[in-house]
């Protein structure tokens, strides 16, 4: 029997097995509504081809806030409403906090990512270690460093404004490297910058919904790399080098600096200090947790915040009236002699509304992370079977016209009433950072970085579209990439200091923080 016949037989048997294992309980409750399922493959052909948020939203518009799919025997539930997502993923988080065991995560070596770990004691220990350094009180102590990094970012924008994409990447990579490892990265051609970018690109590729059939048919993982159809094996092998470099190299550098007495205070040094009193076997396990946790901060802290700030610059180049209103507020509250501080936030409602609208208008993680149900559940008269992957369509939540009329328009005022933030309007941060026990553990740090960056750019710089040959503004096209993390497609803008006082303020601040 040829290898092809054997392979086909194995795949066919796997499909049969998944089909037979697909939910058919004795419950009298119906499954949630969804499109008709085909024999063996189920709803395989209903899966999104590119822009998953929009494709899943179309299913929600047809079948309701809960859409049930069965893909090769794997039950899935697509949530199209923030209210339903909150009910299930937050209020019932004890049932809905597990993760699917991803074949590509296992094959690529990215199983150290906190977001990819299955729910259980090992995950809780990592989460606890992460929380010790990124809880609200701890984050207050990091704001001075964040502010300094933003100051350097402003100065780089003045010096070489056309390189604003590179400067944004440098800002968030430099910030998280200082926090996680105490490492200061160089301006250009930095090995850690490349490591971050390679790692984030690999994660975005490997975890793209529907990209790899091996996620639905794990038996395919045993295909030899050389066989046609085994591109996933080659992608995973390439990513494995990136995954271990990303986790191990910065950690070892930080460890070496600590032994030499030259280490700067960081998450890594704090976690290593805690291990001094532990026994050897316990210390070895704790060191692995610390290494994984620092790398998770390193991986998770650079991509989502970067994507949001890129969207913010796109907004400034596209909607000049937003920039003008925010700058008027900053001129009144902050004035020309200093940069904004985090403590100014409550006095800057329009700036805060701009941030909220950026978060809503550009859904950075359109589908968040899939939650896995650990036992049968009942909701609204429907059975949700054990093992169901529950996907919250965050992109659809951000386009919910019941909450956000005219959702494609950029309107910060939707979050304001009588000059103050309106608590009756759903804050996008309620869903953008995830739900329940899987909520982003670095959200307080991210909120600080976003506010300091947005307010400082608005206060000191003017961001406008480039002019064409006739001197007319060329507004950028508003398009986004598909993937686990969504970025604005590349665009051009002109960046200049708002006035001479703004340039002087940036230069003086950069010298003070060198």
C-alpha positions in Angstrom: 0.0 0.0 0.0 1.5 3.4 -1.0 2.1 6.2 1.5 -0.6 8.2 -0.2 -3.3 5.5 0.3 -2.2 5.1 3.9 -2.4 8.9 4.4 -5.8 9.2 2.8 -7.1 6.3 4.9 -5.8 7.9 8.1 -7.3 11.3 7.3 -10.6 9.6 6.3 -10.7 7.6 9.6 -9.8 10.7 11.6 -12.8 12.5 10.0 -15.1 9.6 10.8 -13.9 9.6 14.4 -14.4 13.3 14.8 -17.8 13.0 13.2 -18.9 10.2 15.5 -17.5 12.1 18.5 -19.3 15.3 17.6 -22.0 16.2 20.2 -25.2 14.1 20.1 -26.1 14.0 23.8 -29.3 12.7 25.3 -30.3 16.2 26.3 -33.7 17.4 25.3 -32.3 20.8 24.8 -31.5 21.9 21.2 -28.2 23.1 20.0 -27.9 26.9 19.2 -28.9 27.8 15.7 -26.4 27.7 12.8 -26.0 26.8 9.2 -26.7 23.4 7.9 -23.9 20.9 8.6 -22.6 18.6 5.9 -21.8 14.9 6.6 -18.2 14.3 7.9 -16.9 17.9 7.3 -19.7 19.7 9.1 -19.4 23.5 8.7 -15.9 23.4 7.3 -16.9 25.5 4.3 -18.6 28.1 6.5 -15.3 29.0 8.1 -13.9 32.5 7.3 -11.6 32.9 4.3 -9.9 36.1 5.4 -11.6 38.7 7.5 -13.0 36.5 10.2 -14.8 39.2 12.2 -16.9 40.3 9.2 -17.6 36.8 8.0 -18.7 35.6 11.5 -20.8 38.8 11.9 -22.7 37.8 8.7 -23.5 34.5 10.4 -24.7 36.3 13.5 -26.9 38.6 11.5 -28.6 35.5 10.0 -28.8 33.2 13.0 -28.6 35.4 16.1 -26.2 36.3 18.9 -25.1 32.6 19.2 -24.1 30.6 16.1 -23.3 26.9 16.4 -20.8 25.4 14.0 -19.3 21.9 13.8 -16.0 21.7 12.0 -14.8 18.2 11.4 -16.4 17.2 14.7 -15.1 20.2 16.7 -18.1 22.2 18.1 -17.8 25.9 17.9 -20.0 28.8 19.2 -19.7 32.2 17.7 -20.9 35.0 20.0 -22.1 38.2 18.2 -23.1 40.1 21.4 -21.1 41.6 24.2 -24.0 40.8 26.6 -23.9 37.1 25.8 -20.1 37.0 25.9 -20.1 38.6 29.3 -22.8 36.2 30.6 -20.8 33.1 29.5 -17.1 34.1 29.5 -17.2 36.4 32.6 -20.0 35.3 34.8 -19.4 31.6 34.1 -15.7 31.9 33.7 -15.1 28.8 35.9 -16.5 26.8 33.0 -15.3 28.8 30.0 -11.6 29.6 30.8 -9.9 26.6 29.1 -8.0 26.8 25.8 -8.0 24.4 22.9 -4.8 22.4 22.6 -3.5 24.0 19.4 -1.4 21.7 17.2 0.5 24.6 15.8 1.3 26.0 19.2 2.7 22.6 20.3 4.7 22.0 17.1 6.2 25.5 17.1 7.3 25.6 20.7 5.1 28.6 21.6 3.4 26.7 24.4 5.1 29.0 27.0 2.6 31.8 26.0 0.2 32.4 28.9 -2.6 33.0 26.5 -2.1 29.6 24.9 -1.9 27.5 28.1 -4.8 25.3 29.2 -6.7 26.3 32.2 -5.4 24.6 35.4 -2.7 24.8 38.1 0.2 25.4 35.7 -1.6 28.4 34.1 -2.6 29.8 37.5 1.0 29.8 38.7 2.0 31.7 35.6 -0.9 34.1 36.0 0.0 34.7 39.6 3.6 35.5 38.8 2.5 37.9 36.0 0.0 39.7 38.3 2.7 40.3 40.9 4.5 42.6 38.5 1.5 44.1 36.5 -1.2 44.6 39.1 -2.6 48.2 39.4 -0.3 49.2 42.3 2.8 47.8 40.7 2.1 49.5 37.4 2.2 52.9 39.1 5.9 52.4 39.8 6.5 51.8 36.1 5.0 55.0 34.8 8.2 57.1 35.1 10.0 54.7 32.8 7.0 54.6 30.4 7.0 58.4 30.3 10.7 58.5 29.6 10.3 56.1 26.7 7.5 58.2 25.2 9.8 61.3 25.5 12.5 59.6 23.5 9.8 58.5 21.0 8.7 62.2 20.5 12.3 63.2 19.9 12.8 60.5 17.3 9.7 61.6 15.5 11.1 65.2 15.3 14.4 63.9 14.0 13.2 61.5 11.3 9.4 61.8 11.0 9.2 59.6 7.9 10.4 56.7 9.9 7.3 56.9 12.2 6.5 53.2 11.8 10.0 52.2 12.9 9.8 54.6 15.8 6.5 53.1 17.0 7.9 49.6 16.9 11.0 50.8 18.8 8.9 52.6 21.5 7.0 49.5 22.5 9.8 47.0 22.1 12.1 49.3 24.2 9.5 49.8 26.9 8.7 46.1 27.3 12.4 45.0 27.2 13.2 47.5 30.0 10.2 46.2 32.0 10.7 42.5 31.4 14.5 42.2 31.4 16.1 45.6 32.2 17.6 45.6 28.8 18.1 48.8 26.8 17.8 48.3 23.1 19.6 50.4 20.5 18.1 52.8 18.0 18.7 50.7 14.8 19.4 47.1 13.8 18.9 45.8 17.4 18.8 42.0 17.8 16.0 42.2 20.3 13.9 44.3 18.0 14.3 41.7 15.3 13.5 39.0 17.8 10.3 40.7 18.8 9.2 41.3 15.2 10.0 37.8 14.1 8.2 36.3 17.1 5.1 38.4 16.6 5.0 37.6 12.9 5.2 33.9 13.7 2.5 34.1 16.3 0.2 36.0 14.0 0.8 33.5 11.2 0.5 30.3 13.3 -2.7 31.3 15.1 -4.6 32.8 12.2 -8.1 31.2 12.3 -8.7 28.5 9.7 -5.2 28.8 8.2 -4.0 25.3 9.1 -6.1 22.1 8.6 -4.0 20.4 11.3 -5.9 22.4 13.9 -9.0 20.5 12.9 -7.3 17.2 12.1 -4.4 16.8 14.6 -3.4 13.5 13.0 -1.9 15.5 10.2 0.9 16.6 12.5 2.6 13.2 11.7 3.0 14.1 8.1 6.7 14.2 7.0 7.9 17.8 6.3 8.8 17.0 2.7 5.3 15.9 1.7 2.9 18.1 -0.2 0.4 19.6 2.1 2.9 19.7 5.0 3.8 23.4 4.7 2.5 23.7 8.3 5.3 21.4 9.5 7.9 23.7 7.8 6.2 26.8 9.2 6.2 25.3 12.7 9.9 24.3 12.4 10.9 27.8 11.4 8.8 29.3 14.2 10.4 26.9 16.8 13.7 28.6 16.5 12.1 32.0 16.9 10.0 30.8 19.9 13.0 29.5 21.9 15.2 32.5 21.0 12.5 34.9 22.0 12.0 33.2 25.4 15.6 32.2 26.3 18.1 34.7 24.9 16.8 37.8 26.8 16.4 35.8 29.9 19.9 34.5 29.8 21.3 38.0 29.2 19.3 39.3 32.2 20.6 36.4 34.3 24.2 37.1 33.3 23.8 40.8 34.2 22.4 39.8 37.6 25.4 37.5 38.3 27.8 40.3 37.3 26.0 42.9 39.4 25.1 45.1 36.5 21.4 44.2 36.1 18.7 46.9 36.1 15.6 46.3 38.1 13.0 44.4 36.0 10.4 41.7 36.1 13.1 39.1 35.5 15.3 40.3 38.4 12.3 40.5 40.7 11.2 37.0 39.9 14.8 35.6 40.3 15.2 37.3 43.7 12.1 35.4 44.9 13.9 32.1 44.0 16.9 32.6 46.3 15.1 31.0 49.3 13.7 28.0 47.4 15.0 24.5 47.3 16.7 23.3 44.1 13.8 21.3 42.6 11.3 24.0 43.4 13.6 26.8 42.2 14.0 25.0 38.8 10.3 24.9 38.3 9.9 28.5 39.4 12.7 29.6 37.1 10.8 28.1 34.2 7.6 29.9 35.2 9.6 33.1 35.5 11.2 32.6 32.1 7.8 31.9 30.5 6.2 34.8 32.3 8.8 37.4 31.2 8.6 36.2 27.6 4.8 36.4 27.7 5.1 40.1 28.8 7.7 40.6 26.0 5.5 39.0 23.4 2.1 40.3 24.5 3.2 43.8 25.4 4.5 44.9 22.0 1.9 43.8 19.4 -1.6 44.9 20.5 -0.4 48.3 21.8 1.6 48.9 18.7 -1.5 48.1 16.5 -3.6 50.5 18.4 -1.1 53.4 18.2 -0.7 52.8 14.5 -4.5 53.2 14.2 -4.3 56.4 16.3 -1.9 57.9 13.8 -4.2 56.9 11.0 -7.0 58.7 12.8 -5.0 61.9 13.1 -4.1 61.8 9.4 -7.7 61.2 8.5 -9.8 63.3 10.8 -8.2 66.7 11.5 -11.1 68.0 13.6 -10.4 65.3 16.2 -6.8 66.4 16.6 -7.9 70.1 16.9 -10.4 69.4 19.7 -8.0 67.2 21.7 -5.2 69.8 21.4 -7.5 72.6 22.6 -8.3 70.5 25.7 -4.6 69.8 26.3 -3.7 73.4 25.9 -6.2 74.3 28.6 -5.3 71.6 31.1 -1.6 70.9 30.6 -0.2 74.1 29.0 3.0 74.6 27.1 5.6 73.9 29.9 5.3 70.2 30.4 4.1 66.9 28.9 0.9 65.3 30.1 1.1 63.0 33.1 -1.1 60.0 33.9 -2.7 62.0 36.7 -4.1 64.4 34.1 -6.3 61.6 32.7 -9.5 62.5 34.7 -9.2 66.1 33.5 -8.9 65.2 29.8 -12.3 63.6 28.9 -12.0 64.3 25.2 -8.6 62.8 25.0 -9.9 59.7 26.8 -12.8 59.6 24.4 -10.4 59.6 21.5 -8.6 56.6 23.0 -11.9 54.8 23.6 -13.0 55.5 20.1 -9.7 54.3 18.7 -10.1 51.0 20.6 -13.6 50.6 19.3 -13.0 51.8 15.7 -10.0 49.6 15.2 -10.5 46.2 16.8 -6.9 45.1 17.5 -7.7 41.5 18.2 -10.9 40.9 16.1 -11.7 37.5 17.7 -9.7 37.6 20.9 -8.7 34.1 22.1 -11.1 31.1 21.8 -12.4 29.8 25.1 -13.0 26.1 25.6 -16.0 24.8 27.6 -15.0 22.2 30.2 -18.5 20.7 30.7 -22.0 20.8 29.2 -23.8 24.0 29.8 -27.3 25.4 29.3 -27.9 29.0 28.2 -31.1 30.6 27.0 -32.7 27.2 26.5 -29.9 25.8 24.4 -27.3 23.1 25.1 -23.7 24.1 24.7 -21.7 20.9 24.7 -18.6 20.1 26.6 -15.5 20.9 24.5 -17.1 23.7 22.5 -14.7 26.4 21.4 -16.4 29.7 22.2 -15.3 32.7 20.1 -16.3 36.2 21.0 -16.4 38.3 17.9 -14.9 41.4 19.3 -15.0 43.1 15.9 -18.8 42.6 15.7 -19.1 44.0 19.2 -17.4 47.2 18.1 -19.8 47.5 15.2 -23.0 46.9 17.2 -25.3 49.7 16.1 -27.4 49.3 19.2 -24.5 50.6 21.2 -22.6 52.6 18.7 -24.7 54.3 16.0 -22.9 54.9 12.7 -20.2 52.5 13.8 -17.8 53.0 10.8 -17.5 56.7 11.6 -14.9 58.0 14.1 -16.9 59.9 16.7 -15.2 60.4 20.1 -18.2 62.4 21.2 -20.3 59.2 21.4 -18.5 58.6 24.8 -19.3 62.1 26.2 -22.2 63.8 27.7 -22.2 67.4 29.0 -18.4 67.5 28.6 -17.8 64.4 30.7 -17.4 60.7 29.9 -20.8 59.1 29.7 -20.9 55.9 31.9 -24.0 54.7 30.1 -22.0 54.0 26.9 -20.2 50.7 26.8 -16.5 51.2 27.2 -14.7 49.2 24.5 -12.1 48.2 27.1 -14.8 45.9 28.6 -14.4 43.6 25.6 -11.1 44.6 23.9 -9.0 43.1 26.7 -10.9 39.9 26.9 -13.2 38.3 29.5 -13.2 36.6 32.8 -10.1 34.7 34.0 -8.6 35.1 30.5 -8.7 38.9 30.6 -5.4 40.4 29.5 -3.2 40.4 32.6 -1.2 43.4 31.3 -4.2 45.7 30.7 -3.2 48.3 33.4 0.3 48.6 31.9 -1.2 48.9 28.4 -3.7 51.6 29.5 -0.8 53.6 30.9 1.3 53.3 27.8 -1.6 54.2 25.5 -2.7 57.2 27.5 0.9 58.6 27.8 1.6 58.1 24.1 -1.6 59.4 22.8 -1.8 62.5 25.0 1.9 63.4 24.5 1.7 63.1 20.7 -1.5 65.2 20.6 0.0 67.8 22.9 3.3 68.4 21.0 2.9 67.2 17.4 0.8 67.9 14.3 -0.1 64.8 12.2 -1.5 65.5 8.8 -2.0 63.7 5.4 0.6 64.4 2.7 -0.2 66.8 -0.1 -0.5 65.9 -3.8 1.0 67.9 -6.6 -1.9 70.3 -6.5 -1.4 70.9 -2.8 -4.5 69.0 -1.8 -4.4 66.6 1.2 -4.2 62.9 0.3 -6.2 61.3 3.0 -4.9 57.7 3.6 -7.1 54.7 2.6 -8.6 53.1 5.7 -7.8 49.4 5.4 -6.7 46.8 7.9 -4.8 43.5 7.8 -6.4 40.2 8.6 -5.0 37.9 11.3 -4.9 37.3 15.1 -3.7 40.9 15.5 -5.1 43.5 13.0 -3.0 46.4 11.9 -3.8 49.4 9.7 -2.4 48.8 6.2 0.7 51.0 5.6 -0.1 54.7 5.1 1.8 58.0 4.9 1.5 61.1 7.0 3.4 64.3 7.8 4.6 64.8 11.3 5.7 68.2 12.6 6.0 70.0 15.9 2.8 72.0 16.7 4.8 75.2 17.5 8.3 76.3 18.6 7.3 75.7 22.3 6.4 72.1 21.5 9.7 71.4 19.8 11.6 73.0 22.7 9.6 71.0 25.2 10.4 67.7 23.4 14.1 68.5 23.1 14.4 69.5 26.8 12.5 66.5 28.0 14.6 64.1 25.9 17.8 65.6 27.4 16.4 65.2 31.0 15.6 61.5 30.5 18.8 60.4 28.7 
